Every structure is written in structure tokens, then in C-alpha cells.
Amino acid sequence: MWKIGVVGAGYWSDKHLQAWRRIPGVQIQGLCDPDKSRLYSKAEAYDIPEDKLYGTLEEMLAAADIDVVDIITPPDTHPELVGRAARAGKHIMCQKPFAHSMEEAREMVEAAKAAEVRLMVTENWRWLQPMQAIKELLNSGAAGLLHTIRYIHTDYYSPRFAPENELPQPFFREMPRLLFYEMGVHWHDTWRFLFGDPKRIYAETRRVSPYITGEDAGLITLGYEDYMGFMDMSWATRQNLPGLLTMPVLPEHKEQLIIEGDQATLKLYSSGTLSLIDNSGMETIVTENNGLDFEESHFRLQSHFIHCLNTGEEFQTSGEDNLKTLELVFGTYRSAEEHEVIHFGQR
Ligand SMILES: NC(=O)c1ccc[n+]([C@@H]2O[C@H](COP(=O)([O-])OP(=O)(O)OC[C@H]3O[C@@H](n4cnc5c(N)ncnc54)[C@H](O)[C@@H]3O)[C@@H](O)[C@H]2O)c1
């Protein structure tokens, strides 16, 4: 039985708590958050008894019998929490974005190594159904040799960041780096999962909304030996709106991918339909309903974490692996600031 201590009872903790309750061989042994009202409301929702609730990780480590610390707090808290959990000899799952800088990220990876504990970054995007289905098609060779990849993300968050609107994650407004830090870690990780590590990138970013500090739109060109890619990511676009926007403000993420190879073009429509267009021009639907299934993605991701603890297999998104994703994220900002191509060495 793996005994889990959860740190952070905020917006996204529901996804973690729901998944832990479904995975065999797992028990939630503690939940901590200094915000008492959040702590008690999650405890009630997930039947966690009062004697398993704590104000801090320190208290939880001292009192609860746990093997794993699951960190669901903002990035500025990660170095302290990861360091503390590692020194206590606990395996760690830590939410994205893992760190504010490469130095911080490397220090956390080293801390886990020194303490001989396992460390995985909670990167759920690659575990979404459409990404898993695309990976399977690419592995089967359905598209053949790739030459051009386009990844498009749209949402219409920008005007809805206005101060009078209630946001699920109000801290977005103040983040100096927003879209490619908060979401870019997902996109770069998913891109690496599907297409491998690029050799160079060039980025342009923009702030469209007047209500935020960071950027809410951007374009990235990605260069490989054999193929080229393009990310067109925006929270400032009216594309594919589901109808009139409602209150409260919630994300309306839409993802599209167009993957061109010498055998076929693979298309993910924002509706969740996946199709193949062959060399005769015939389009065949492969599967439908590949929606952004966040709850299931967490079940797959957390099941993978437990599977790797049981077998000793490498985590797909270990702390060490995530360093490569973060290099792409910070490279995106450097490229956009300096208007320079960023080259990556042997990766
Ligand atoms: N993987 C995803 O798709 C996804 C989605 C949303 C959020 N996230 C990430 O999850 C993290 C948390 O996001 P959120 O939206 O739940 O934020 P949130 O602000 O709603 O919740 C964070 C909680 O952590 C608590 N906290 C802060 N410092 C703490 C500490 N030292 N010890 C214990 N608790 C502490 C806060 O009191 C708060 O309740 C962020 O890094 C965010 O980027 C990931």
C-alpha cells in the first residue's frame, strides 16, 4: 500500500484527490494547507478524517505515516517543499511549472537524488486522450516520415481577465510570464512526447489583454534535422467559441494538431475528432470524442507514477526529464525577448 500525503487543497487538488481514490494500492494518509477553509472543504468532499489534516508539510511529516508527498502548490513553494520531503525520505510528485529557473529545478533534482527518493513532475497534458491516441497512430507509422507539424491552442480568456470577473486562478493576472510558463510547460512536454526534442526554436510573444502582466499569445517555430514545427498558442482568440461566454469565467481550451508525413496527414480537430487524409486526398475518421479529459488524464498519470514505484521503471516525466521541458520554456522567453534563435546542444 502506498500512503500519500497531499500538499495544497486548492483549485486543482480535486483532480489529484479523485484519482488517488480510484487507484488500487493507494491510501490518502494526510492533507495539508494553511488555508483552513480550503483544507476542511476538501476533507469533507473526499472523506478525509480530521486527524489526517495539517496546516503545514512539516506537521504532516512529523505526525502522518506516509511514503509519498504529492505537491499541488504554486512554483515558488516547490524548492522548500521538495527539499523537505526529500530530506524526510519521501517519494515526490510535484506539480508543474516545476520551477522558476533552471538552477532551482536542478537543485530539486539533485536533492531527490542525494536522498535516493523518486521525483516526478505532474505533467498531465501528454496523458490526455487525444495525445495518447496521436502517439499510438504515430508509433504505428500511419503518417509515415514527418515533415511539418502545426499545434494550435485557442481560448478566449483575454477580455475576461477584467478585474470584476471571478477567475478560478486569479493569480494569472499578476504572473510576469503567463501563457508559455503556465501552459507552455504542458505544450513543450507534449510536443517532446510526440515528436522528440527540437534542435532550435524561435519565438514571438504578445500581451493582448490590458488586464494582465504577462503574455497571452505567441508563436514558436521549432527546427529538427528531418522536420519542422510551429506552435500557434493564444488566449486572445475568438476561434471555436462554444457560443456566448458564460460566468463564472472558466477555461475553454481548444487544441488542434495537423501532422503531415509522406504517407498521410493526421488531423486533430478541436471537436476531438481525429482523422487521416491519405495521398489520394481521402479523409477517414479514426476516432471521435477525443476531448480534453482532465480527470482521466490524472488517473492515467498517477497510475503511471504508482506503476513506476512498484516496478522501478523510469517516470516518463521525471524531475530530470522535466529539465529539458523547462529549457524549452525558458528558451521561448529568451528568444522572444532577444529576437534570437535559441539552439539546443546534444539532448
Ligand atoms: N496540471 C494541470 O493541468 C494544472 C491545472 C491547474 C493548476 N496546476 C498547477 O497546480 C499548482 C496549484 O494550482 P492551483 O490552481 O490549485 O492553485 P490554488 O491557489 O488554487 O491552490 C494552491 C493551494 O496551495 C496552498 N499552499 C500554498 N503554499 C503552501 C504550503 N507551503 N504548504 C501547503 N499548502 C500550501 C494554498 O493555500 C492553496 O490552497 C500550480 O503550480 C498550477 O500551475 C496544474
The ligand as a Tripos MOL2 file, in Angstrom:
@<TRIPOS>MOLECULE
LIG
   44    48     1     0     0
SMALL
NO_CHARGES

@<TRIPOS>ATOM
      1 N1         -1.6630   20.0350  -14.4670 N.am      1 LIG1
      2 C1         -2.6200   20.9120  -14.6860 C.2       1 LIG1
      3 O1         -3.3350   20.8110  -15.6850 O.2       1 LIG1
      4 C2         -2.8270   22.0350  -13.6940 C.ar      1 LIG1
      5 C3         -4.0350   22.7420  -13.6680 C.ar      1 LIG1
      6 C4         -4.1790   23.7440  -12.7030 C.ar      1 LIG1
      7 C5         -3.1350   24.0510  -11.8390 C.ar      1 LIG1
      8 N2         -1.9570   23.3730  -11.9380 N.ar      1 LIG1
      9 C6         -0.8070   23.7110  -11.0820 C.3       1 LIG1
     10 O2         -1.0630   23.2990   -9.7480 O.3       1 LIG1
     11 C7         -0.4710   24.2140   -8.8190 C.3       1 LIG1
     12 C8         -1.5580   24.7230   -7.8920 C.3       1 LIG1
     13 O3         -2.5280   25.3940   -8.6690 O.3       1 LIG1
     14 P1         -3.9980   25.6970   -8.1250 P.3       1 LIG1
     15 O4         -4.7320   26.2830   -9.2750 O.co2     1 LIG1
     16 O5         -4.5630   24.5100   -7.4250 O.co2     1 LIG1
     17 O6         -3.6620   26.8690   -7.0850 O.3       1 LIG1
     18 P2         -4.5400   27.3450   -5.8400 P.3       1 LIG1
     19 O7         -4.0220   28.6880   -5.4700 O.co2     1 LIG1
     20 O8         -5.9980   27.2070   -6.1050 O.co2     1 LIG1
     21 O9         -4.1520   26.2640   -4.7060 O.3       1 LIG1
     22 C9         -2.9000   26.1900   -4.1360 C.3       1 LIG1
     23 C10        -3.0850   25.7990   -2.6590 C.3       1 LIG1
     24 O10        -1.8060   25.5640   -2.0900 O.3       1 LIG1
     25 C11        -1.8260   26.0630   -0.7540 C.3       1 LIG1
     26 N3         -0.4280   26.3010   -0.3440 N.ar      1 LIG1
     27 C12         0.4010   27.2920   -0.7250 C.ar      1 LIG1
     28 N4          1.6030   27.1420   -0.1190 N.ar      1 LIG1
     29 C13         1.5130   26.0170    0.6480 C.ar      1 LIG1
     30 C14         2.4320   25.3430    1.5010 C.ar      1 LIG1
     31 N5          3.6780   25.7980    1.6720 N.pl3     1 LIG1
     32 N6          2.0150   24.2220    2.1320 N.ar      1 LIG1
     33 C15         0.7580   23.7480    1.9470 C.ar      1 LIG1
     34 N7         -0.1590   24.3520    1.1440 N.ar      1 LIG1
     35 C16         0.2280   25.4740    0.5120 C.ar      1 LIG1
     36 C17        -2.6470   27.3470   -0.8670 C.3       1 LIG1
     37 O11        -3.1320   27.7500    0.4100 O.3       1 LIG1
     38 C18        -3.7410   26.9110   -1.8280 C.3       1 LIG1
     39 O12        -4.8750   26.3920   -1.1520 O.3       1 LIG1
     40 C19         0.1710   25.3230   -9.6920 C.3       1 LIG1
     41 O13         1.5390   25.0790   -9.8470 O.3       1 LIG1
     42 C20        -0.5550   25.2060  -11.0240 C.3       1 LIG1
     43 O14         0.2110   25.6420  -12.1380 O.3       1 LIG1
     44 C21        -1.8050   22.3690  -12.8390 C.ar      1 LIG1
@<TRIPOS>BOND
     1     1     2 1
     2     2     3 2
     3     2     4 1
     4     4     5 ar
     5     4    44 ar
     6     5     6 ar
     7     6     7 ar
     8     7     8 ar
     9     8     9 1
    10     8    44 ar
    11     9    10 1
    12     9    42 1
    13    10    11 1
    14    11    12 1
    15    11    40 1
    16    12    13 1
    17    13    14 1
    18    14    15 2
    19    14    16 1
    20    14    17 1
    21    17    18 1
    22    18    19 2
    23    18    20 1
    24    18    21 1
    25    21    22 1
    26    22    23 1
    27    23    24 1
    28    23    38 1
    29    24    25 1
    30    25    26 1
    31    25    36 1
    32    26    27 ar
    33    26    35 ar
    34    27    28 ar
    35    28    29 ar
    36    29    30 ar
    37    29    35 ar
    38    30    31 1
    39    30    32 ar
    40    32    33 ar
    41    33    34 ar
    42    34    35 ar
    43    36    37 1
    44    36    38 1
    45    38    39 1
    46    40    41 1
    47    40    42 1
    48    42    43 1
@<TRIPOS>SUBSTRUCTURE
     1 LIG1         1 GROUP 0 **** ****
